[in-house]
Amino acid sequence: MRIGLKHLSFFVVIAALSAGCASAERKLGRGLTNLTEPLRMGEINRAYEQTYLWDGPEAAYGRGMIHGFNRTVGRTVVGAFEVLTFPIPSKPYFLPENPVYPDSYKPGILDSSAVRTDTSLGFDSTDVAPMFPGSRFKVFE
């Protein structure tokens, strides 16, 4: 009976921790993103820009920077908490859930060969057959 109770409690704990795998992944990713907020400085830039637009340049230097700093510290603390407790499902603490950027900046994807998969097929302005030496024919020249 003692061994059976031990196994039952083990399975109950495993079931409780794995109940929301998709939400745990999302929470861990959100936590890591929020944890790196001081490096991105998205909240500070957005608060500075929005305060400048709505209240003027005098308020942007003081109130906008302080508001952005407060939100950055809050996002960082919540990010650390979400990373530590990611197996336990919960709702996001900061809305929007995604990282914020100033309205004047729209991030794109980094330029790398993993994104430009058509370059080796010859649909870009690079070599048509880069794997063959001496192949200098360009598509868009």
QUIURMO-V571006 format. One record per backbone hydrogen bond with DSSP energy under -1.0 kcal/mol. CO is the residue of the C=O (numbers start at 1). NH is the residue of the N-H. If there is no record, write none. Layout:
CO/NH
CO/NH
This chain:
1/5
2/6
3/7
4/8
5/9
6/10
7/11
8/12
9/13
10/14
11/15
12/16
13/17
14/18
20/24
21/25
22/26
23/27
24/28
25/29
26/30
27/31
28/32
29/33
30/34
31/35
32/36
34/37
36/40
37/41
41/45
42/46
43/47
44/48
45/49
46/50
47/51
48/52
49/53
50/54
51/55
56/60
57/61
59/64
62/66
63/67
64/68
65/69
66/70
67/71
68/72
69/73
70/74
71/75
72/76
73/77
74/78
75/79
76/80
77/81
78/82
79/83
80/84
81/85
85/88
102/105
112/116
115/117
116/119
118/123
129/132
132/135
134/136
137/128
